[in-house]
């Protein structure tokens, strides 16, 4: 998923991206999940003729293996700074939060897959149980 997100960002023209965290807090849940919570986070995306600054609340959850389980960013403010030397800028293909259609589609697909994970787990458990039952019958 990270490779797809990187590809989408490059296609949208991002030259540089920065995430600034002010007083982040890290805590460990009983099930081993690590959560980083930062009420004051700033995402900065630099393009050829502009810079997009988004401020908000960031919360990231990591598995025991340090893989990202959930990345939540609640936007508080969003602004686009345009180079004064640019006289005419074609309208960017972005939504009201500054995300390109590719990023929105990627997020929707990721959310759909995430919602299907419990169903896929049940199917795999059912297949394993079926193999176990068949093995008992044949032996």
Residue, then its C-alpha position, 0 to 999 in steps of 0.5 A: x500500500x505504501x508503494x501505491x501511495x508513493x506512486x500517487x503522490x509522485x504523479x500528483x507532483x509532490x516534490x517534498x513532503x514533511x510531517x511536523x509533530x508538536x508534543x506527540x504522546x506514545x502509549x502501549x495498549x494491553x494487546x501490544x499495539x503502540x499508539x502515537x497521538x499528536x493533537x498538533x500535527x502539520x503536514x506540508x506538501x511542496x509542489x513546483x509552484x505551491x505549498x500545501x499546509x494541513x494542520x490537524x490531529x494525528x493518531x497512528x497505531x502500530x502492530x507489535x511488528x511495528x507495521x502501521x495498522x491505522x493512520x488517522x488525520x483529522x484536519x483542523x485547517x488547510x491552506x495552499x500557498x502559491x508562488x507570487x511569480x506564477x501568473x496563471x495556475x490551471x485549477x488543480x484536480x483536488x477535492x476541498x481538502x487538497x487530495x487528488x482523485x487518485x489519493x481519494x480512490x486509494x483511501x476508499x479501496x484501503x478502507x474497503x479492504x480493511x472492512x473485509x479483513x474480518x470476513x477474510x479471516x472467517x473464510x480462512x478459519x473455515x477452510x482450516x477447520x474443514x481441512x482438519x475435519x477432513x483429516x480426522x475423517x480420513x485417518 
